Amino acid sequence: MKSHLPAVLTLIFGLVVMAGLLYLGALAQNWVAPLCFIGVAVVFHTWMVQLVRLLRPKWGEGDKDDDRPIFPG
């Protein structure tokens, strides 16, 4: 059985980074706040992709060799 520890640690690290960026965005003024919120959006997107990759085998929708995109367009 494959260990999911790196994926789980990446998800936890992503949550910490998002919380930190939201905190900095709330405290920031002028042009720094929008950059923090854009950073949160980018981290959230990659965090969600990682979450879907972690949960996809449990949903029974194929294996890792599948060439279909994660988010259908």
N, C-alpha and C positions, 0 to 999 in steps of 0.2 A: 504494500500500500504506500502510496506517495505521501510524503509529508507536506502539509499545507502551511507549515510554520512561516516560511518566507512571505507568502501571500498575505497571511494574517498580520504579520509585522508591518508589511507595506501599508495595509489598510489602517492600522492603528497610527502609523507615522503620518499618513495622509490626514487623518482626523486632527492630529496635533497641529500639523501645519495649517490646516484650514482654520482651526480655532485661533491660532496665533495671528494669521492674516486678518481675520475678522476683528480681532482685538486691536491690531495696529490700524486697521481702517477706521475703526470707531474713534480712536484717539487722534488720528492724523488730520491735518488741515490741508487745504489747497489741492495740489495735484497728486499728492501721495495717496489719498484715500481711494480715488478711482483705480489707481494701479493695484492697490491691495485687493479691491473687490474683483478686478479682472483676474488677478492671481488666484483668488478663491474659486472663480469659475473654471479656470484651467485645471486646478488641482482636483476640483469636484468631478470634472469630466473624466480625468484619468483614474480617479478613485472608483468611479462607477464602472468603468470598463474593467478594472481589476476585480471588482466585486462580481460582475457578471461572469468573468472568466473562472472565478473560483466556484461559483454556484452552478455553472452550466452543466458539468458532468452529472451533478445530482438531479438535474431536471430530466436527464435521459434524452437530450437532444443532440446526439452525435458525440463524436470523440474529438480529441485535439487536432487530428489530421484533417478535419473538415475545413474546406476552403470558403465556406460561407462567411459573410461579415457578421460581427457580433450584433451590431445594431442594424436591422434591415432598413434600407433606404426607400 
